[in-house]
Amino acid sequence: MRALCAGLFLALSLSAYAASDNSQKVAGEVGLCQLMNDFGAYEGTVVTFEALLAAGAHPDDMVLSDQHCPKRHIFLSVDKSFREDEVFMSTLKYIYPDYPDRDTATDNNVRVKVTGKLVSLINRNLSMAYLELQRLSPMR
């Protein structure tokens, strides 16, 4: 939650039902730091970026970060419908080995590439940005 002090709260919401509309604006690959510094330019656009995925502050939470902007993070909030995705579940279990029985996180992190459409919502007067995830791939 410390990253919220600077202003914009960014969260990723995984959705197994992310629509694949051919008319979507596509920005392609962009750096996480650039994305966070100029979010408005990417809102409503499909973006792809690499990040380090690690455990978040709460059970089941995950955080995306980049070493080039270490104090900036994007929080990953997982939609339950994504639990059917084998790649996602193996990544989750690397960070939370005993999931779903226990929510104990490790210090493990995974380099991932994510693709999704950026959208923003206002909840309780707080502007929040979400990524409607279309793809998550661990990097090797």
Secondary structure, 3 states (H helix, E strand, C coil): CHHHHHCCEEEEEECCCCCCCCCCEEEEECCHHHHHHCHHHHCCEEEEEEEEEEECCCCCCEEEECCCCCCCEEEEEECHHHHHCHHHHHHHHHHCCCCCCCCCCCCCEEEEEEEEEEEEEEECCEEEEEEEEEEEEECC
